[in-house]
Amino acid sequence: MPTLLVIPARHASTRFPGKALARLVGADGQAKTLVQRSWEAAMQVSGVDRVVIATDDGRIRETAEGFGAEVVMTSPACANGTERCAEAHDALDQRFDIVVNLQGDAPLTPPWFVEELVAALKAHPTAEVATPVLR
């Protein structure tokens, strides 16, 4: 089952404008943008066929392409990250059976967590939506 991981990222955040481009210092002492750290975490997830960043902002696009990410430009009319993920999927030249919405402000999501979510969806092909929850 082809699997797509989409990281929705927008610059016009209501509570923290520009959050996706905010720099976060990691354990290695390097400062990287939040969207880059999220993308790097997503790239560690096994069993995913493609990882894209979906945005409506040229600054995010330029930054993401600068660190090697594939970017899909979406409409500013998207009401939320889920709509942005759906629009990005529809814009791609490939269809996917599973689409994972990995929030752009969640770089600490462990790869195994996403891998288990994808495995559960593959094991239950009639499921249309899954929401990961840690206990």
C-alpha angles and dihedrals in degrees: 000000000000110000129204125192114202124191109199112208130175133177097209096072111163098219098033114017111206093017093143090061096043111120119241122193112223133205088273090061093245121130114224131165118267091243091053092050090048091049092048090052091048091051089060092061110105122214095038117121099199139011121200137172113225116205143150094208127092093208092057091045093052093046094047095047087049091063093042104264124145108239130201115197113222136185121279085226092075105120095207146353093276092058089046090053092049092049091048091051091050091050094056125096091232134062122228130201092205126039118186119201104209110184115239091226096055105081092148094064103123116236092233089060093058091041091056091049091052091046090052091051091049090050091051106039093174091065111103101185135024129184117200116227129180120210 
